[in-house]
């Protein structure tokens, strides 16, 4: 998943589902394949999480 890749809506949905399934299964080390170095996660909380390392710390 490197570079600019054109992705269909359905392929994107599959990717997002896999991302959240990985979180639900608590397989945090596996999340690295989904995260760009500039990754920022916006949870349903008021604070942002800036980086894969911070994201998987919780």
Helices and strands as residue ranges (DSSP letters): H 9-24, G 28-34, E 40-41, E 49-50, H 52-57
